[in-house]
Each structure stands twice: as structure tokens, then as C-alpha cells.
Amino acid sequence: MSEVPSTLFTAAPHWRWLIVFYFFLGGIAGGAYLIAALIDLFGRPWDRPLARLGYLVALPLTVICGILLVVDLNRPLRFWHMLLASETLTPIFKLWSPMSVGAWALLAFGFFTLLSFLAALAANDGWLRYPALTRLRPPGILGTIVVVLGGLLGFFIAGYTGVLLAVTNRPIWSDTSLIGLVFLISSASTGAAVLMLLARRRAVANAEGLHALERFDAWMLLFELVAIVALVVSLGSLARLWLNTWGVLLVLGVVGLGIVAPLLLYRRGRASGLASAAAAVLVLVGGFLLRVVIVLSSESI
């Protein structure tokens, strides 16, 4: 008889849809900013409009994530207690606490997304008429520093939510160390999908740049599939209980609809822009369902 994991007898944190959306939108924000930073730092000059879209997306989503976290608190008006001591109003940073590190990382990421957002708005065809703000983007030294630091924070935001789950004492979350990796890869994939959809709608990227994003997303989907399989294997005896309850949504929704179907559609993407757009939409659906399965499954076990 297999041993029953002790995590099955712990109290649930009662995280519901607000946290699901926070994980999903935060992943897109981190992934989109990271991709934009890589394009600005290593891409071709004519691909810079794609990077601009990434910066325009990251800030609003980061703000929404902050709002979702505040609303989810039992006492939302005291959200600032995560950052400041109530008596002295001095900053509180607990390196040993994933919650504290995550709160400060989100705040810092929001600062850099704001800088890059302003730089994107100040582009030649942007809304702001302050050319000096364009220095907040590469190739200048200041812009390079901004996007490097922002990109590193985006990388952290994309994966830290999975690490946060892993340090709890809940089933599934604490029984594997791969949730952070799965979330990180999924964030890169969903971030690329959002950029593809916006680029096609606004016609700001050439065909070669869009195909490069498709190839990137296809590789991320393959890596995500491998990571999900590894996650299931790493759960050991708990995997059967998890799959018995959530297996249909994981296999059909996340893997079938969100990974395999987009990969097949991307193969036709060069011949059909509609197929590529449909693939990007399915990637987003799969990324959302992945968070639903991960978060709500532990709550229900």
C-alpha cells in the first residue's frame, strides 16, 4: 500500500479565481516584458515595434495584478503592511519569506514597466512628445540598464508564483519542485501569444518578425509539454489522485487544446495568418487552464 502524503491533511489557503487571474496575467506581463527586452537588446532594428508592444502590455497587466492581490486580502486596506512596518513606516523586506520577496519584486517590476511604458509612448509615432523619454530604451546605456533590470524582474515574476506554491504545505504544490519551471515556460509562451495577436491587429510587425515569434512560441510549447510530463512523474503516488480528479482538464484542456493544437496550427501559420492567430488564442486558453488546474486542484483535494 502506497504511503499517503502528509500534505493531504493540511488546511487550504482558500485561493480562488482572483489568484488564478493574478498568476495568469502576471505571467503574461513578465513574459511579454522579457521578450520585449530580448528583442530590444539582441533583435533587429525593424523588430523594435514588437518590443514596444511588449512594454505597452506589461504595465497595465502589472497594475491589474497588484489590484487583484489587494482585493484578495481579508483586509484590503492594509495591503501596505506587506511593504512597510505599521509603527515606524520603515520598509519590511524578509528575504526568507517568498510572500515578502514577491511583493517587493512586483513593486520593482511595476517601476521598470512604467519606465519602459513611458519610453514606448514617447516613440516617434507615440502619444507622448518628450523625445528624452526614448532614452529609457536601448541602445543607450540608460535604456539598456532599464530593460536588463526589468527583464530580470520579468523573468522572476514569470516563475516565482510557482516557487511560492512549492514552499506551502499543500498537496500538489509542495510535492513537486517543477511548478515554477512550468509557470516560467508558460509565461514566455503566453507572452509571445499576446504579442503576436496585438502585432497582427495593429500591423506593426513584418512577416519575418511574426514568424520568429511563432517559432519561439512553438519551442516554448514543446518545453512546456516536457515540463508538465516531468511534473506529473515527480508527484509519484499523488499523481494518480490528481489525474483522477483533474486529469481530463489537464490532458484535454491544457495539453490538447493549449499545446498540441497550437503546435499543429503553427505548422500552417506561414500559409494562413488566421491559423497563427487561432494558435495564439489557444495558447492563452491553455495557459489560463494550466493555472486553474494547478491552483484549484490543491484547493479541492
Secondary structure by P-SEA (a helix, b strand, c coil): ccccccccccccccccaaaaaaaaaaaaaaaaaaaaaaaaacccccaaaaaaaaaaaaaaaaaaaaaaaaaacccccccccccccccccccccccccaaaaaaaaaaaaaaaaaaaaaaaaaccccccccccccccccccaaaaaaaaaaaaaaaaaacaaaaaaaacccccccccccaaaaaaaaaaaaaaaaaaaaaaaaccccaaaaaaaaaaaaaaaaaaaaaaaaaaaaaccaaaaaaaaccccccccccccccaaaaaaaaaccccaaaaaaaaaaaaaaaaaaaaaaaaaaaac
